[in-house]
Amino acid sequence: MWRAFNQISGTDHKSFLDVKAIDCLDWCQGNFNAHHFFTGYTNGRKDQLDWPQVLKLDDWPPNLSEERLPHHCAEFISSLPYKEYTDPFKGALNLAVKLPDNVHMRPKTYIAYGFAQ
């Protein structure tokens, strides 16, 4: 994800680069730059009391689209199990594929981290 965000530039993606994260220890929500959030995976993050922060992204990504993160989207979809049910484009048994074009249902990821160990 961090590599994918390094490839995004320009003002049309600014809202995509600003993420809302929830601190799982006190359930407070804060705004982060996506680069800073994902840096926490390798460097860890600490709060003002020097405790490790346990963060999760709140309802993100809003839509995993080919336009915003094309390589990540392709990699994500290729790693889904039970392709007949989970492939969002051509899963023969995925009911969401059969919905009208104006209804958008895409896979959602849950991204969180905490202690460096």
C-alpha positions as CSV (number, residue, x, y, z in Angstrom):
1,M,0.0,0.0,0.0
2,W,2.8,2.4,0.9
3,R,4.4,1.9,-2.5
4,A,1.0,2.4,-4.2
5,F,0.5,5.7,-2.5
6,N,4.0,6.9,-3.5
7,Q,2.8,6.6,-7.1
8,I,-0.3,8.8,-6.6
9,S,0.2,12.5,-7.1
10,G,-1.9,15.5,-8.1
11,T,-4.7,17.4,-6.5
12,D,-7.4,15.1,-7.9
13,H,-6.3,12.4,-5.5
14,K,-5.8,14.6,-2.4
15,S,-9.0,13.3,-0.7
16,F,-7.8,9.8,-1.3
17,L,-4.5,10.5,0.4
18,D,-6.2,11.8,3.5
19,V,-7.5,8.9,5.7
20,K,-9.4,8.7,8.9
21,A,-8.0,6.3,11.4
22,I,-9.4,5.1,14.7
23,D,-7.1,4.7,17.7
24,C,-8.3,1.3,19.0
25,L,-7.1,2.0,22.6
26,D,-9.4,5.1,23.2
27,W,-11.7,4.9,20.1
28,C,-10.8,8.5,19.1
29,Q,-10.7,9.2,15.4
30,G,-8.0,11.3,13.8
31,N,-7.0,12.4,10.3
32,F,-3.8,11.1,8.8
33,N,-2.0,11.4,5.6
34,A,-1.9,7.9,4.0
35,H,1.9,8.0,3.7
36,H,2.2,8.6,7.4
37,F,-0.3,5.9,8.3
38,F,1.3,3.2,6.3
39,T,4.8,4.2,7.5
40,G,3.6,3.0,10.9
41,Y,3.7,-0.6,9.6
42,T,7.5,-0.5,9.4
43,N,8.5,2.2,11.9
44,G,5.7,1.8,14.4
45,R,3.8,4.8,16.0
46,K,3.7,6.0,19.5
47,D,1.2,8.3,21.2
48,Q,2.1,11.3,23.5
49,L,2.5,8.9,26.5
50,D,5.0,6.8,24.5
51,W,2.5,3.9,24.2
52,P,2.3,2.1,20.8
53,Q,-0.6,3.3,18.8
54,V,-3.1,0.6,17.6
55,L,-4.7,2.2,14.6
56,K,-7.2,1.0,12.0
57,L,-8.5,2.8,9.0
58,D,-12.2,3.7,9.2
59,D,-14.2,2.4,6.2
60,W,-11.3,2.5,3.8
61,P,-10.8,2.4,0.9
62,P,-14.2,3.9,0.1
63,N,-13.9,2.1,-3.3
64,L,-11.1,-0.1,-4.4
65,S,-10.9,1.3,-8.0
66,E,-8.8,0.5,-10.9
67,E,-8.4,4.2,-11.6
68,R,-6.8,5.2,-8.3
69,L,-4.7,2.1,-7.4
70,P,-4.6,-0.1,-10.6
71,H,-1.8,-2.4,-9.6
72,H,-3.1,-2.8,-6.0
73,C,-6.6,-3.5,-7.2
74,A,-5.4,-6.2,-9.6
75,E,-3.2,-7.8,-7.0
76,F,-6.0,-7.7,-4.4
77,I,-8.5,-9.3,-6.7
78,S,-6.0,-12.0,-7.8
79,S,-5.5,-13.0,-4.2
80,L,-9.2,-13.4,-3.3
81,P,-10.2,-17.0,-2.5
82,Y,-13.1,-18.8,-4.2
83,K,-13.1,-16.7,-7.3
84,E,-16.5,-17.9,-8.4
85,Y,-18.0,-16.2,-5.4
86,T,-15.6,-13.3,-4.7
87,D,-14.3,-11.9,-8.1
88,P,-16.1,-8.6,-8.3
89,F,-16.0,-8.5,-12.1
90,K,-16.6,-12.0,-13.4
91,G,-17.4,-14.3,-10.5
92,A,-20.1,-16.6,-11.9
93,L,-21.6,-17.1,-8.4
94,N,-21.1,-13.6,-7.2
95,L,-24.6,-12.0,-7.0
96,A,-23.1,-8.5,-6.9
97,V,-21.9,-9.0,-10.5
98,K,-25.5,-9.3,-11.6
99,L,-26.6,-6.0,-10.1
100,P,-27.2,-3.0,-12.4
101,D,-24.3,-0.8,-13.4
102,N,-25.4,2.1,-11.1
103,V,-25.0,-0.1,-8.0
104,H,-21.3,-0.4,-7.0
105,M,-20.3,-3.2,-4.7
106,R,-16.6,-3.8,-4.4
107,P,-14.4,-5.8,-2.0
108,K,-13.4,-3.9,1.1
109,T,-10.2,-4.3,3.1
110,Y,-9.8,-3.8,6.8
111,I,-6.4,-2.3,7.6
112,A,-5.0,-2.0,11.1
113,Y,-1.7,-2.3,13.0
114,G,-0.4,-2.0,16.5
115,F,2.6,-3.3,18.3
116,A,5.8,-3.7,16.3
117,Q,6.2,-7.4,17.3
